[in-house]
């Protein structure tokens, strides 16, 4: 009996309403309808591929770029605070090198994907 009182049963009408709104039947004029009107598309994407490209671009330019910059700053701080210790200086140099290599690979990833698609004949 406790399974019947599960919260999923209370959410089911809301899920069905959302499905009815999003998959509204088209009217004879070709407009989305169903009596509830058309929902706006806040993401401005029309397919899963566009959505994935948008997510990748946000991750690349708004998250990866600041992280790479932060890693370069951390590496520079490690080099400055080495105090003559060659091992600490080398650690800072490696941090900067790996941050730049990683960000470079991330930036040319689109080019690599385009080349592979061209070789395979994918549109």
Secondary structure, 3 states (H helix, E strand, C coil): CHHHHCHHHHHHHHHHHHHHHHCCCECCCCCECCCCCCCCCCCCCCCHHHHHHHHHHHHHHHHHHHHHHHHHHHHHHHHHCCCCCHHHHHHHHHHHHHHHHHHHHHHHHHHHHHHHHHHHCCC
